């Protein structure tokens, strides 16, 4: 399993949100380059970087900074936030980002995103679907988690039949930044229904057992944020847990 240490960028600094709320921000680092270099020095092969300003505004805001980070540090970057056009995807890839994360549009405009998957290849894009529980359903949260989709998670995934996409990142917004553990039941159901997708777990990782749990239900990757920043475990420990 791949551990993706996370950097969420807001106005050029590293922050974390609580439950996806832009009014519940904790600021951690003023120097994202130093943080990314530390991830690489600890042994990480990948990092997950989000342009929170872009996600909130609905357009690219910090893709230039993300490109600078990709050029400066020898680590593979998966990045998104504010990706709204094929030009956004191409600019990030040309800047050195290894995989571009497509969020709201993956749900709201699957025809366009399917075209991007064909153009750039399924290994260069990650579909990111952020969900909130609504009774016994999970409903995608769109546009910086400010709107609810008109379809549930399963209907959204049905728009990408096996072979169309490869990477899927699912965040349970209710657990994001809360250190309550990932939603293993949801991850297990996704893996059962869509074993063709390389599933990344996001939201709630609090200790090393959460990584073991996510792997046990079929996740091939896990995003780790607040737990690292608050010293719940080291990145070295997380990487060793994922590899063992």
C-alpha positions in Angstrom: 0.0 0.0 0.0 1.2 3.5 -0.8 1.2 6.1 1.9 0.5 9.6 0.5 1.6 12.2 3.1 -0.6 15.3 2.5 -0.1 19.0 2.0 -3.2 21.1 1.9 -2.3 24.6 0.6 -4.2 27.7 1.5 -2.7 31.0 0.6 0.7 29.3 0.1 1.0 27.7 3.6 0.2 24.2 4.9 -3.1 23.8 6.7 -5.7 21.1 7.6 -9.4 21.5 7.6 -11.9 19.9 10.0 -14.7 18.1 8.2 -13.9 19.9 5.0 -15.0 23.3 6.5 -13.1 26.3 5.3 -13.9 28.1 8.5 -12.2 25.4 10.6 -8.6 25.7 9.5 -5.5 24.7 11.5 -2.3 26.3 10.2 0.9 24.1 10.4 3.7 25.2 8.1 4.7 28.4 6.3 7.1 26.5 4.1 5.5 23.8 2.0 8.8 23.1 0.2 10.5 22.3 3.4 7.6 20.0 4.4 7.7 18.2 1.1 11.5 17.8 1.3 11.1 16.3 4.7 8.6 13.8 3.3 11.1 12.8 0.7 13.9 12.5 3.3 11.7 10.2 5.4 11.4 7.8 2.4 8.1 8.8 0.8 7.8 8.1 -2.9 4.6 10.0 -3.3 2.9 13.1 -1.8 -0.7 14.3 -2.1 -1.0 18.1 -2.5 -4.3 20.0 -2.6 -5.0 23.5 -3.8 -7.6 24.4 -1.2 -8.1 27.9 -2.6 -8.7 26.4 -6.0 -11.2 23.9 -4.6 -13.1 26.7 -2.8 -13.0 29.1 -5.8 -13.7 26.6 -8.5 -10.6 27.5 -10.5 -6.8 27.0 -10.3 -5.3 29.3 -7.7 -2.0 27.7 -6.6 -1.1 25.4 -9.5 2.0 27.5 -10.1 3.3 26.9 -6.6 2.5 23.2 -7.0 4.5 23.1 -10.2 7.4 24.7 -8.5 7.3 22.1 -5.7 7.2 19.3 -8.3 10.2 20.8 -10.1 12.3 21.4 -6.9 11.9 18.1 -5.1 12.4 14.5 -6.4 9.1 13.0 -5.2 6.1 12.0 -7.2 3.1 14.3 -6.6 -0.6 13.6 -6.9 -2.3 16.9 -6.9 -5.7 18.6 -7.5 -8.0 21.3 -6.3 -9.5 23.8 -8.8 -9.0 21.4 -11.8 -11.7 22.5 -14.2 -10.3 22.1 -17.7 -8.0 19.9 -19.8 -5.6 22.8 -19.8 -5.4 22.6 -16.0 -4.6 18.9 -16.3 -2.0 19.5 -19.0 -0.3 22.3 -17.1 0.1 20.3 -14.0 1.4 17.3 -15.8 3.8 19.5 -17.8 5.0 21.1 -14.5 6.0 17.7 -13.2 3.0 16.4 -11.3 2.7 12.7 -11.8 -1.0 12.3 -11.3 -3.8 14.9 -11.4 -6.7 14.7 -9.0 -10.1 15.5 -10.5 -12.8 16.1 -7.9 -16.2 17.7 -8.5 -16.2 17.3 -12.2 -15.7 13.6 -11.9 -19.3 13.6 -10.5 -20.9 16.5 -12.2 -19.5 16.1 -15.7 -18.4 12.5 -16.3 -18.5 12.8 -20.1 -15.8 15.5 -20.0 -13.7 13.6 -17.4 -14.0 10.4 -19.4 -12.6 12.4 -22.4 -9.6 13.4 -20.2 -9.0 9.8 -19.2 -8.8 8.8 -22.8 -6.6 11.8 -23.7 -4.1 11.6 -20.8 -4.5 8.0 -19.8 -6.1 6.5 -16.7 -2.8 6.3 -14.8 -2.3 10.1 -15.0 -5.7 10.9 -13.3 -7.2 10.1 -10.0 -11.0 10.5 -9.6 -11.6 12.0 -6.2 -15.1 11.6 -4.8 -15.8 13.1 -1.4 -18.9 11.8 0.3 -21.2 12.6 3.2 -23.5 10.0 4.8 -27.1 10.6 4.1 -29.0 8.0 6.0 -27.9 4.7 4.4 -26.5 6.4 1.3 -23.3 8.2 0.6 -23.7 11.4 -1.4 -20.8 13.1 -3.2 -20.0 16.6 -1.9 -19.1 19.1 -4.6 -17.4 22.4 -5.1 -15.2 22.5 -2.1 -17.7 20.4 -0.1 -20.3 23.2 -0.3 -22.9 21.4 -2.4 -24.5 17.9 -2.6 -24.7 15.9 -5.8 -27.9 14.7 -7.2 -26.7 11.1 -7.4 -25.2 8.8 -4.8 -21.7 7.4 -4.8 -22.6 4.2 -6.6 -24.4 6.0 -9.4 -21.4 8.3 -9.8 -19.0 5.3 -10.1 -21.3 3.6 -12.6 -20.5 6.4 -15.0 -16.9 5.0 -15.2 -17.2 1.3 -16.3 -14.3 -1.1 -15.7 -11.4 -0.1 -17.8 -12.3 3.6 -18.1 -10.5 4.7 -14.9 -7.8 3.3 -12.7 -7.4 5.4 -9.5 -10.1 6.4 -7.1 -9.7 8.5 -4.0 -12.7 8.5 -1.6 -12.9 10.9 1.4 -15.5 10.5 4.1 -15.9 14.2 4.8 -17.4 13.5 8.2 -14.1 11.9 9.2 -11.7 14.2 7.4 -9.2 15.9 9.8 -11.1 14.4 12.8 -8.7 11.6 13.7 -11.6 9.2 14.2 -10.3 6.4 11.9 -11.2 5.7 8.2 -14.6 4.4 7.2 -13.5 0.8 6.7 -17.1 -0.4 6.0 -17.4 2.1 3.1 -13.9 1.2 1.8 -14.7 -2.5 1.9 -18.0 -2.0 0.0 -16.3 0.1 -2.7 -13.6 -2.6 -3.1 -16.2 -5.3 -3.3 -18.3 -3.4 -5.9 -15.3 -2.1 -7.9 -12.2 -4.3 -7.5 -10.9 -2.9 -10.8 -10.1 0.5 -9.2 -7.0 1.2 -7.2 -8.7 2.6 -4.1 -7.1 5.4 -1.9 -8.5 5.9 1.6 -8.8 9.4 2.8 -10.2 10.9 6.0 -9.7 10.0 9.6 -6.4 8.2 9.8 -5.3 8.6 13.4 -2.8 5.7 14.1 -0.9 3.0 12.4 -3.6 0.4 12.9 -5.8 2.6 10.6 -3.4 2.0 7.8 -3.4 -1.8 8.4 -7.2 -1.7 8.5 -7.5 0.2 5.3 -5.1 -2.2 3.5 -7.1 -5.2 4.9 -10.3 -4.1 3.2 -8.7 -3.5 -0.2 -7.2 0.0 -0.2 -4.1 0.3 -2.3 -3.2 3.7 -0.8 -4.0 6.0 2.1 -3.8 9.8 2.5 -2.3 10.8 5.8 -2.5 14.4 7.1 -3.3 15.6 10.5 -2.0 12.6 12.3 1.5 13.3 10.9 1.4 17.0 11.6 0.3 16.3 15.2 2.9 13.6 15.9 0.6 10.6 16.2 3.2 8.6 14.4 6.2 9.4 12.1 6.1 9.1 8.4 8.9 6.5 8.7 6.6 4.4 10.9 3.7 4.8 8.4 5.8 3.7 5.5 7.1 0.7 7.3 3.5 -0.3 8.3 2.4 0.0 4.7 5.2 -2.1 3.4 5.2 -4.8 6.0 
